[in-house]
Amino acid sequence: MLYDPAAMKRASVLLPALLVVAASAQAPDFAAEGKAWWSHIQVLADDTLEGRNVGTPGYEKAVEYVESQFKAIGLKPGGTAGYLQPVKFENRSFGTVPPVLSLIRDGREEALTTQEVSLNARGELDGTTEAGLVFVGYGLSIPEAGWDDLKGVNLRGRIAVYVNAFPPIKVSDNVKSHANTADERWAAIKRAGAIGIATMGVPSATASAVAPPAAAAAPAAATGATQGGRAGGAPAPPVVVLADRDVQNLSGQLLTANLTARGAEKIFAGAAHTLAEIGQLVRDGRELPRFDLPVRLKAAAKAVRETFEAANVAGLLEGSDPVLKSEVVVMTSHLDHVGIGRAVNGDSIYNGAMDDASGVAAMIEIARMLKAGKATTKRSIMFVAVAAEEKGLLGSRYFAAHPTVPFAKIVADINLDMFLPLYPLKVIEVQGLAESSLGESVKAAAATFGVAVQTDREPEQNRFIRSDQYSFIRRGIPALAFKFGYEFGSPDQTTRLNWVRDRYHQPSDDLTQPIDLEAAGTFNRVIMTLLQRVANDAARPTWNADSFFKRFATK
């Protein structure tokens, strides 16, 4: 359909309001509330918004729509500019001039090709740099397990080379997930003095033990086949980061490279340990040696930095208690998706209906139901549609670092991201269920509607740190995230896993997919009840004593 902002706003404000009024006169009409929820998705996931990629006109249309909804509901402006919190981003690329990389061995320069190494535009390199290489095993520092690949290693001014694998230690899923993030890995490597990283996969059992070359190869700059972009000479894709360097998660990372098997063989040629030996140690679950590599890496790149602005959208439902209303329960959902991409069956628009127009629509409807029902809560509730989640949780990272309310007054974050109402709601999967007192609050809220709760069915997917709640967790704020649950071996499990396989980050996550609207309406009521419980509880939410994430609250 054509995008008519005025007509869409009139229709989208009127329909949900009528549906909610009809439902509020008696027991909840979950089907009607589900239809009201779906009406917002019909706008946000429409083709005219072209997948809501942050920094595009489609994303701006989505911002305008959410802002109009918050105004119509009667929420107070919660941003720094009305309902908006403008965020500055930086688009990084190498433009039309691919980077050039080479190895320096015994004073001789040897070209590296795209089949050997690629340079990520996320690094801060702009010009030429040359640095020594140090193999640091798994490249991880995990104090909880007494593990430190970086202890005693001289990385000052050097590039850390590591195997992208997890060391042979037994830790909880939460510890593993946290330590394995790009943020934590780089933070430890940066503290050790490194200026960049080069990652590699686990070497195969047949990895060559290449001897150092006898003569110099052609200098990297002498041939067009030595571009340091992606394989085949294609340029490295642009990346988006926060323009505020103090909030960036990888600040100070001058060079970000990835080694193929061929590239690793060149770098390890003549080293104290062979690639085959390293690979076997990984497969045997053994500790890896750390040692200097007998080469230096030279890289030349022309950075292209383009700044742009996109907004978080925030609306405030003010609390009623004279004292507690200064405290805030934050509800978040990400407004962006991935935009236009590779065509699948002739469709190149990645609409993001479930990921995450569903969460934003739920947030709008929950705010509307609270206002329509004249519900009051002692604490205030801030509804925030955040930007650039798909680029690395950037909008929520910025909000958590620069909240529009005093940081000390934020008591919890309730995040909705792709909760997948694909079948009747019998059980809610709660990510973070056992981490804080919020777990008991969500159990009570779900029980009100005869819904059970369960922990994450797939902890290996690390979902508790993969969406916007993690931006708040890292700052010590208790948080939860949710999915429709299932029992192992059930048809519901098959339905959900098939959805992830066939529609996740695909054009088919669109308005034509089958959705259980009544289940979505029930889910929204559960989350609304959870918000009310947290906002009315005399005590602030607290981390459980045995929670791994409790440490962030004491930093």
C-alpha positions as CSV (number, residue, x, y, z in Angstrom):
1,M,0.0,0.0,0.0
2,L,1.1,3.6,-0.5
3,Y,2.4,5.4,2.6
4,D,0.1,8.3,3.5
5,P,1.3,9.5,6.9
6,A,-1.9,11.5,7.7
7,A,-4.3,8.7,6.7
8,M,-2.2,6.1,8.5
9,K,-2.0,8.1,11.7
10,R,-5.8,8.7,11.7
11,A,-6.6,5.0,11.1
12,S,-4.0,3.6,13.4
13,V,-5.0,5.9,16.3
14,L,-8.8,5.2,15.9
15,L,-8.8,1.5,15.4
16,P,-6.8,0.4,18.4
17,A,-8.6,2.9,20.6
18,L,-12.0,1.5,19.6
19,L,-10.9,-2.1,20.0
20,V,-9.5,-1.4,23.5
21,V,-12.6,0.5,24.6
22,A,-14.7,-2.4,23.6
23,A,-12.4,-4.9,25.4
24,S,-12.1,-2.8,28.5
25,A,-15.8,-2.8,29.2
26,Q,-15.5,-6.5,30.4
27,A,-12.9,-9.2,30.8
28,P,-10.1,-8.7,28.3
29,D,-10.9,-9.6,24.7
30,F,-7.5,-11.0,23.8
31,A,-8.5,-11.4,20.2
32,A,-9.5,-7.8,19.8
33,E,-6.4,-6.6,21.6
34,G,-4.3,-8.8,19.3
35,K,-5.9,-7.1,16.3
36,A,-5.1,-3.7,17.8
37,W,-1.5,-4.9,18.2
38,W,-1.4,-6.2,14.6
39,S,-2.6,-2.8,13.3
40,H,0.7,-1.2,14.3
41,I,2.7,-4.0,12.7
42,Q,0.8,-3.4,9.5
43,V,2.3,0.1,9.4
44,L,5.8,-0.6,10.7
45,A,6.4,-3.6,8.5
46,D,4.8,-2.2,5.4
47,D,7.0,-2.3,2.3
48,T,7.0,1.5,2.1
49,L,9.2,1.6,5.2
50,E,11.7,-0.6,3.3
51,G,12.8,-2.6,6.4
52,R,13.5,0.4,8.7
53,N,17.2,0.3,8.4
54,V,18.6,3.0,10.8
55,G,19.6,6.2,9.0
56,T,17.1,5.7,6.1
57,P,13.8,7.4,5.3
58,G,12.0,4.2,6.2
59,Y,13.4,4.4,9.7
60,E,12.4,8.1,10.0
61,K,8.8,7.1,9.0
62,A,8.8,4.6,11.8
63,V,10.0,7.2,14.2
64,E,7.2,9.6,13.1
65,Y,4.7,6.8,13.6
66,V,5.7,5.8,17.1
67,E,6.0,9.5,18.1
68,S,2.4,10.1,16.8
69,Q,1.2,7.1,18.8
70,F,2.8,8.3,22.1
71,K,1.2,11.7,21.6
72,A,-2.2,10.3,20.9
73,I,-2.1,8.0,23.9
74,G,-1.2,11.0,26.1
75,L,2.2,9.9,27.2
76,K,4.5,12.8,28.3
77,P,7.5,13.5,26.1
78,G,10.4,11.4,27.4
79,G,13.2,12.4,25.1
80,T,15.7,15.3,25.1
81,A,13.8,16.9,22.2
82,G,10.2,16.2,22.9
83,Y,9.6,12.5,22.4
84,L,12.9,12.1,20.6
85,Q,16.4,11.4,21.8
86,P,18.6,12.2,18.8
87,V,21.6,9.8,18.6
88,K,24.6,10.5,16.4
89,F,26.1,7.6,14.5
90,E,29.1,7.1,12.3
91,N,29.0,5.0,9.1
92,R,32.5,3.6,8.5
93,S,33.8,2.2,5.2
94,F,36.8,2.1,3.0
95,G,34.9,3.9,0.2
96,T,36.1,3.0,-3.3
97,V,39.7,2.4,-2.3
98,P,40.2,-1.1,-0.7
99,P,42.8,-1.4,2.1
100,V,46.1,-3.0,1.2
101,L,47.9,-5.4,3.6
102,S,51.2,-7.1,3.6
103,L,53.5,-9.1,5.8
104,I,57.0,-8.0,6.7
105,R,59.5,-10.8,7.3
106,D,63.2,-10.3,7.8
107,G,62.9,-6.9,6.2
108,R,61.1,-8.2,3.1
109,E,57.5,-7.3,2.2
110,E,55.0,-10.0,1.1
111,A,51.6,-9.2,-0.3
112,L,48.5,-10.5,1.3
113,T,45.4,-11.2,-0.8
114,T,41.7,-11.2,-0.1
115,Q,41.9,-15.0,0.0
116,E,44.2,-14.7,3.0
117,V,43.0,-11.7,5.1
118,S,40.2,-9.2,5.3
119,L,40.0,-5.9,7.1
120,N,36.9,-4.9,8.9
121,A,35.8,-1.2,8.5
122,R,35.0,-1.1,12.2
123,G,38.6,-0.5,13.1
124,E,39.9,3.0,13.4
125,L,42.7,2.8,10.9
126,D,43.0,5.8,8.6
127,G,46.4,5.8,6.9
128,T,49.2,3.3,7.4
129,T,50.3,1.2,10.3
130,E,52.8,-1.5,11.0
131,A,52.9,-3.7,14.0
132,G,54.1,-7.0,15.4
133,L,51.9,-10.0,15.8
134,V,51.5,-12.1,19.0
135,F,49.5,-15.3,19.2
136,V,47.5,-15.2,22.4
137,G,45.6,-18.5,22.3
138,Y,41.9,-18.0,22.8
139,G,42.5,-14.3,23.6
140,L,40.3,-14.5,26.7
141,S,40.6,-13.3,30.3
142,I,38.1,-14.9,32.6
143,P,38.8,-14.2,36.2
144,E,35.9,-16.3,37.4
145,A,37.6,-19.4,36.0
146,G,41.2,-18.5,36.8
147,W,41.9,-18.2,33.1
148,D,44.0,-15.5,31.5
149,D,45.5,-15.9,28.0
150,L,47.0,-12.4,28.3
151,K,48.9,-12.7,31.5
152,G,52.6,-12.1,31.0
153,V,52.2,-11.4,27.3
154,N,53.7,-8.2,25.8
155,L,51.1,-6.7,23.6
156,R,52.1,-3.1,23.9
157,G,51.6,-1.6,20.4
158,R,51.0,-5.0,18.9
159,I,48.2,-7.0,17.2
160,A,46.7,-9.9,19.1
161,V,46.1,-13.0,17.0
162,Y,43.7,-15.6,18.5
163,V,41.6,-18.6,17.7
164,N,37.9,-17.9,17.6
165,A,37.0,-20.7,20.1
166,F,36.3,-21.1,23.8
167,P,38.9,-22.5,26.2
168,P,38.7,-25.9,27.9
169,I,37.1,-24.6,31.1
170,K,33.7,-25.2,32.7
171,V,31.8,-22.1,33.4
172,S,28.1,-21.2,33.4
173,D,26.4,-20.2,30.2
174,N,26.2,-16.6,31.5
175,V,29.9,-16.4,32.1
176,K,30.7,-17.9,28.7
177,S,28.3,-15.6,26.9
178,H,29.6,-12.5,28.6
179,A,33.3,-13.3,28.3
180,N,32.8,-14.2,24.6
181,T,31.3,-10.9,23.6
182,A,33.3,-8.6,21.4
183,D,33.2,-5.9,24.1
184,E,34.8,-8.1,26.8
185,R,37.3,-9.7,24.6
186,W,38.5,-6.4,23.3
187,A,38.5,-4.7,26.7
188,A,40.9,-7.3,28.0
189,I,43.1,-7.2,25.0
190,K,43.1,-3.4,25.0
191,R,44.1,-3.4,28.7
192,A,47.1,-5.5,27.7
193,G,48.2,-2.8,25.3
194,A,47.2,-4.1,21.9
195,I,46.2,-1.8,19.1
196,G,44.2,-4.4,17.1
197,I,43.1,-8.0,16.6
198,A,43.3,-10.7,14.0
199,T,41.0,-13.6,14.4
200,M,41.3,-17.1,12.9
201,G,39.2,-20.3,12.9
202,V,40.4,-23.6,14.4
203,P,43.2,-24.9,12.2
204,S,42.5,-28.2,10.5
205,A,44.4,-31.4,11.2
206,T,46.0,-31.0,7.8
207,A,47.1,-27.4,8.2
208,S,50.4,-26.8,6.4
209,A,53.6,-26.2,8.3
210,V,54.7,-23.6,5.8
211,A,58.4,-22.7,5.8
212,P,59.4,-19.0,5.7
213,P,59.7,-17.8,2.0
214,A,63.3,-17.7,0.7
215,A,62.8,-14.5,-1.3
216,A,60.6,-11.5,-1.1
217,A,57.3,-11.5,-2.8
218,A,56.0,-8.5,-4.7
219,P,55.2,-5.5,-2.5
220,A,51.5,-5.4,-1.6
221,A,51.0,-2.0,-3.4
222,A,52.3,-3.4,-6.6
223,T,49.2,-5.6,-7.5
224,G,45.5,-5.0,-7.5
225,A,44.9,-8.5,-6.3
226,T,46.1,-7.7,-2.8
227,Q,43.1,-5.7,-1.6
228,G,42.3,-6.3,2.1
229,G,38.6,-6.4,1.7
230,R,36.4,-9.5,1.5
231,A,37.3,-12.6,-0.5
232,G,37.3,-12.0,-4.3
233,G,38.2,-8.4,-4.1
234,A,34.7,-7.2,-2.9
235,P,35.0,-4.2,-0.6
236,A,34.5,-4.6,3.1
237,P,30.9,-3.8,4.0
238,P,30.3,-0.5,5.9
239,V,29.6,-0.7,9.6
240,V,27.7,1.6,11.9
241,V,29.1,2.8,15.3
242,L,28.1,5.4,17.8
243,A,29.7,8.7,17.1
244,D,30.3,9.2,20.8
245,R,33.6,7.6,21.3
246,D,33.2,7.3,25.0
247,V,30.2,5.0,24.5
248,Q,31.7,2.9,21.7
249,N,32.3,-0.7,22.7
250,L,35.5,-1.1,20.5
251,S,37.1,2.2,20.9
252,G,40.9,2.1,20.4
253,Q,40.8,-0.9,18.1
254,L,42.9,0.4,15.3
255,L,42.9,-2.7,13.2
256,T,40.3,-5.5,13.0
257,A,41.3,-8.3,10.7
258,N,40.1,-11.8,9.9
259,L,42.6,-14.5,8.7
260,T,41.5,-17.3,6.4
261,A,43.3,-20.7,6.7
262,R,45.7,-19.6,3.9
263,G,46.4,-16.3,5.7
264,A,47.0,-18.1,9.0
265,E,49.5,-20.4,7.3
266,K,51.5,-17.5,6.0
267,I,51.6,-15.7,9.4
268,F,52.6,-18.9,11.2
269,A,55.3,-19.9,8.8
270,G,58.5,-20.3,10.8
271,A,56.7,-19.8,14.1
272,A,57.6,-21.7,17.3
273,H,54.4,-23.8,16.9
274,T,52.6,-25.0,13.8
275,L,49.0,-24.5,12.9
276,A,48.4,-28.2,12.9
277,E,49.7,-28.3,16.5
278,I,47.4,-25.4,17.5
279,G,44.4,-27.0,15.9
280,Q,45.0,-30.4,17.7
281,L,45.3,-28.7,21.0
282,V,42.0,-27.0,20.5
283,R,40.3,-30.2,19.5
284,D,41.8,-32.0,22.5
285,G,40.5,-29.3,24.9
286,R,44.0,-28.1,25.9
287,E,45.5,-24.8,26.8
288,L,47.2,-23.1,23.9
289,P,50.7,-21.6,23.9
290,R,51.3,-17.9,23.5
291,F,54.2,-16.6,21.5
292,D,55.5,-13.9,19.2
293,L,54.9,-14.5,15.5
294,P,58.0,-14.0,13.2
295,V,56.3,-11.4,11.0
296,R,54.9,-7.9,11.2
297,L,51.6,-6.8,9.6
298,K,51.5,-3.6,7.5
299,A,48.1,-2.2,6.6
300,A,47.1,0.9,4.6
301,A,43.5,2.1,4.5
302,K,41.7,5.3,3.6
303,A,38.8,5.6,6.1
304,V,35.5,7.1,5.1
305,R,33.5,8.4,8.0
306,E,30.0,9.7,7.5
307,T,28.0,10.9,10.4
308,F,24.2,10.7,10.6
309,E,21.5,11.1,13.2
310,A,18.6,8.8,14.2
311,A,16.4,8.9,17.2
312,N,15.3,6.8,20.1
313,V,11.6,7.5,20.8
314,A,10.6,7.9,24.4
315,G,7.2,8.5,26.1
316,L,6.6,8.7,29.9
317,L,3.7,7.4,31.9
318,E,4.1,9.4,35.1
319,G,3.7,7.6,38.4
320,S,1.2,8.6,41.0
321,D,3.2,8.4,44.2
322,P,4.7,11.7,45.3
323,V,8.0,10.0,46.2
324,L,8.2,6.9,44.0
325,K,7.2,8.6,40.7
326,S,10.7,9.8,40.4
327,E,11.8,6.2,39.9
328,V,11.4,4.7,36.5
329,V,10.7,1.3,35.0
330,V,12.0,1.3,31.4
331,M,10.3,-0.7,28.7
332,T,12.3,-1.1,25.5
333,S,11.9,-2.5,22.0
334,H,14.0,-1.9,19.0
335,L,12.5,0.1,16.1
336,D,15.0,-0.7,13.4
337,H,15.5,-3.7,11.2
338,V,18.0,-4.6,8.4
339,G,16.5,-2.8,5.5
340,I,16.9,-3.9,1.9
341,G,19.2,-6.8,1.1
342,R,19.7,-9.9,-1.1
343,A,16.5,-10.8,-2.9
344,V,14.9,-14.1,-1.9
345,N,12.1,-15.3,-4.2
346,G,12.1,-11.9,-5.8
347,D,11.7,-10.0,-2.5
348,S,14.5,-7.8,-1.2
349,I,12.7,-5.9,1.6
350,Y,13.4,-7.3,5.0
351,N,10.3,-6.1,6.7
352,G,11.0,-7.2,10.2
353,A,7.4,-7.8,11.3
354,M,8.3,-10.0,14.2
355,D,11.8,-8.6,14.5
356,D,10.9,-6.2,16.0
357,A,7.8,-4.4,14.9
358,S,6.1,-6.9,17.2
359,G,7.8,-5.5,20.2
360,V,7.2,-1.9,19.4
361,A,3.6,-2.6,18.7
362,A,3.2,-4.4,22.0
363,M,4.8,-1.4,23.8
364,I,2.4,1.0,22.1
365,E,-0.6,-1.2,23.0
366,I,0.5,-1.7,26.6
367,A,0.9,2.0,27.0
368,R,-2.5,2.6,25.4
369,M,-4.3,0.0,27.6
370,L,-2.8,1.5,30.8
371,K,-4.0,5.0,29.8
372,A,-7.4,3.8,28.5
373,G,-8.0,1.9,31.7
374,K,-6.9,5.0,33.7
375,A,-4.4,2.7,35.5
376,T,-2.0,4.4,37.8
377,T,1.3,3.1,39.1
378,K,3.4,4.4,41.9
379,R,6.5,4.5,39.8
380,S,6.7,6.0,36.4
381,I,7.1,3.9,33.2
382,M,9.2,5.0,30.3
383,F,8.5,3.4,26.9
384,V,11.5,3.6,24.6
385,A,11.7,2.5,21.0
386,V,15.4,2.3,20.5
387,A,17.5,2.6,17.3
388,A,20.2,0.5,15.8
389,E,19.8,-2.7,17.7
390,E,20.7,-4.6,14.5
391,K,24.0,-2.7,14.4
392,G,25.0,-3.9,17.9
393,L,22.5,-2.6,20.5
394,L,23.7,0.9,19.8
395,G,20.5,2.9,20.5
396,S,20.0,1.2,23.9
397,R,23.7,1.5,24.7
398,Y,23.4,5.2,24.1
399,F,20.2,5.6,26.2
400,A,21.7,3.5,29.1
401,A,24.8,5.8,29.0
402,H,22.9,9.0,28.6
403,P,19.4,8.3,30.0
404,T,16.7,11.1,29.7
405,V,15.9,10.5,33.4
406,P,18.5,10.3,36.2
407,F,20.3,7.0,35.9
408,A,20.1,6.2,39.6
409,K,16.3,6.4,39.3
410,I,16.0,3.6,36.7
411,V,15.0,0.5,38.6
412,A,14.5,-2.1,35.8
413,D,14.3,-2.8,32.1
414,I,11.6,-4.9,30.5
415,N,12.6,-5.6,26.8
416,L,10.5,-7.1,24.0
417,D,12.3,-8.4,21.0
418,M,10.8,-10.9,18.5
419,F,8.7,-12.7,21.1
420,L,7.1,-14.9,18.4
421,P,3.3,-15.4,19.0
422,L,3.2,-18.3,16.6
423,Y,0.9,-20.6,18.6
424,P,-1.4,-20.4,21.7
425,L,0.4,-18.9,24.8
426,K,0.8,-21.7,27.4
427,V,4.2,-20.8,28.7
428,I,6.5,-17.8,28.5
429,E,10.3,-18.3,28.1
430,V,11.9,-15.7,30.3
431,Q,15.5,-14.8,29.7
432,G,17.0,-13.8,33.0
433,L,14.4,-15.6,35.1
434,A,16.8,-16.7,37.8
435,E,19.0,-13.6,37.8
436,S,16.9,-11.1,39.8
437,S,13.8,-10.5,41.9
438,L,12.0,-9.7,38.6
439,G,11.8,-13.5,38.1
440,E,9.2,-13.8,40.9
441,S,7.4,-10.7,39.5
442,V,6.9,-12.3,36.1
443,K,5.8,-15.6,37.6
444,A,3.1,-13.8,39.5
445,A,2.0,-11.8,36.4
446,A,1.9,-14.8,34.2
447,A,-0.1,-16.9,36.8
448,T,-2.8,-14.2,36.6
449,F,-3.6,-15.4,33.1
450,G,-2.9,-19.1,33.7
451,V,0.4,-18.9,31.9
452,A,3.5,-20.8,33.1
453,V,7.1,-19.6,32.8
454,Q,10.3,-21.3,31.9
455,T,14.0,-20.5,31.5
456,D,15.6,-20.1,28.1
457,R,15.1,-23.3,26.0
458,E,18.3,-22.6,24.0
459,P,20.9,-21.1,26.4
460,E,23.7,-21.8,23.9
461,Q,22.1,-19.0,21.7
462,N,23.2,-16.4,24.3
463,R,19.9,-14.5,23.9
464,F,20.1,-12.8,27.3
465,I,23.1,-10.7,26.0
466,R,21.9,-10.4,22.4
467,S,19.2,-7.7,22.7
468,D,18.7,-4.3,24.2
469,Q,18.3,-5.5,27.8
470,Y,22.0,-6.2,27.9
471,S,22.8,-2.5,27.6
472,F,21.0,-2.0,30.9
473,I,22.4,-5.2,32.5
474,R,26.0,-4.0,31.9
475,R,25.1,-0.9,33.9
476,G,23.8,-2.9,36.8
477,I,20.0,-2.6,36.1
478,P,18.0,-5.8,36.5
479,A,16.3,-6.8,33.3
480,L,14.2,-9.4,31.5
481,A,13.5,-10.5,27.9
482,F,10.9,-12.9,26.6
483,K,9.9,-15.4,24.0
484,F,6.8,-17.7,23.6
485,G,7.9,-20.9,25.3
486,Y,7.5,-24.5,24.3
487,E,8.0,-28.1,25.6
488,F,10.8,-30.1,24.1
489,G,9.6,-32.4,21.4
490,S,6.2,-30.5,21.0
491,P,4.7,-29.2,17.8
492,D,5.3,-25.7,19.2
493,Q,9.0,-26.3,19.3
494,T,8.9,-27.4,15.7
495,T,6.9,-24.3,14.7
496,R,9.4,-21.9,16.5
497,L,12.5,-23.6,15.2
498,N,11.1,-23.6,11.7
499,W,10.3,-19.9,11.9
500,V,13.9,-19.2,12.9
501,R,15.2,-21.3,10.0
502,D,12.8,-19.9,7.4
503,R,12.0,-16.3,8.4
504,Y,14.6,-14.9,10.8
505,H,16.3,-12.0,9.1
506,Q,14.6,-13.0,5.8
507,P,12.1,-11.1,3.6
508,S,9.5,-13.6,4.7
509,D,9.3,-12.0,8.2
510,D,6.5,-9.9,6.7
511,L,2.8,-9.3,6.9
512,T,1.8,-12.5,5.2
513,Q,3.0,-14.9,7.9
514,P,0.5,-16.7,10.2
515,I,0.3,-15.2,13.7
516,D,-1.9,-16.1,16.7
517,L,-3.5,-12.7,17.4
518,E,-5.3,-13.9,20.5
519,A,-2.0,-15.3,21.9
520,A,-0.3,-12.0,21.2
521,G,-3.1,-10.2,23.1
522,T,-2.7,-12.5,26.1
523,F,1.1,-12.0,26.1
524,N,0.7,-8.2,26.1
525,R,-1.6,-8.4,29.1
526,V,1.0,-10.5,30.9
527,I,3.7,-7.9,30.2
528,M,1.4,-5.1,31.2
529,T,0.7,-6.8,34.5
530,L,4.4,-7.3,35.1
531,L,5.1,-3.6,34.5
532,Q,2.4,-2.7,37.0
533,R,3.7,-5.1,39.6
534,V,7.3,-3.7,39.3
535,A,6.1,-0.1,39.2
536,N,3.9,-0.6,42.3
537,D,6.2,-2.8,44.4
538,A,7.5,-1.0,47.5
539,A,11.0,-2.4,46.9
540,R,13.2,-1.9,43.9
541,P,14.1,-5.0,41.9
542,T,17.4,-6.5,43.0
543,W,19.9,-9.0,41.5
544,N,19.9,-12.4,43.2
545,A,22.9,-13.1,45.4
546,D,24.2,-15.9,43.1
547,S,23.7,-14.0,39.9
548,F,26.7,-13.5,37.7
549,F,25.4,-10.1,36.6
550,K,25.2,-8.8,40.1
551,R,28.8,-7.6,39.7
552,F,27.7,-4.8,37.4
553,A,25.5,-3.2,40.1
554,T,28.6,-2.8,42.3
555,K,30.9,-1.3,39.8
